[in-house]
Amino acid sequence: MIITITGLPGSGKTTIAKMISEFYKIPWYSMGDLRGKMAMERGLTLAEFNKLGEQEIFTDKDVDDYQTKLGQSGESFVIDGRLSWHFIPNSYKIFLDVDPTVAAERVMNQTRADRQDEKPYASIEEAKTTMAERIASDQRRYEKYYNLNILDLTPYDLVIDTTNKTPEKIMEEIKQKISEWQNP
């Protein structure tokens, strides 16, 4: 079983991916973490790396090739990444949506120690603006390189608005839908 998770910044992708990994006892991979590591290795923030990616395909292609190979491994896992659903088409595809203000509040409240590839935000408004710029950069890159609209929700098996839901409630919904998918 392969589960791909994507969604808007601050929607809970990492939290939910970790919970899925623990529940199903399968490995978890984060393409955002991989891209963040690539950015830091070059002395860049994730925002700067994304901007570079608008001109240089390697910033995405290396990650996309990696997740394609994972998808062909025959192993079970959960992966969170903006285009994981595309590069691993034989997966159960989940999109997590969220209100931009709630997303900014979540990002402001998270521990920054685990996100060394991003600068801390000074305010909710700065977080909202930066996250909107990140989505726009992703959209430009993926349209340019793959002719994909990352905000098109039609490829997904499950779309969840996480704005007013706890991680536990989201996880219950996911477990139910995956069970239905596995046992039609």
Stockholm file with secondary structure:
# STOCKHOLM 1.0

chainA/1-184         MIITITGLPGSGKTTIAKMISEFYKIPWYSMGDLRGKMAMERGLTLAEFNKLGEQEIFTDKDVDDYQTKLGQSGESFVIDGRLSWHFIPNSYKIFLDVDPTVAAERVMNQTRADRQDEKPYASIEEAKTTMAERIASDQRRYEKYYNLNILDLTPYDLVIDTTNKTPEKIMEEIKQKISEWQNP
#=GR chainA/1-184 SS CEEEEEECTTSSHHHHHHHHHHHHTCCEEEHHHHHHHHHHHTTCCHHHHHHHHTTCTHHHHHHHHHHHHHHTSCCCEEEECTTHHHHCTTSEEEEEECCHHHHHHHHHHSCGGGCTTSCCCSSHHHHHHHHHHHHHHHHHHHHHHHCCCTTCCTTCSEEEECTTCCHHHHHHHHHHHHHHHHCC
#=GC SS_cons         CEEEEEECTTSSHHHHHHHHHHHHTCCEEEHHHHHHHHHHHTTCCHHHHHHHHTTCTHHHHHHHHHHHHHHTSCCCEEEECTTHHHHCTTSEEEEEECCHHHHHHHHHHSCGGGCTTSCCCSSHHHHHHHHHHHHHHHHHHHHHHHCCCTTCCTTCSEEEECTTCCHHHHHHHHHHHHHHHHCC
//
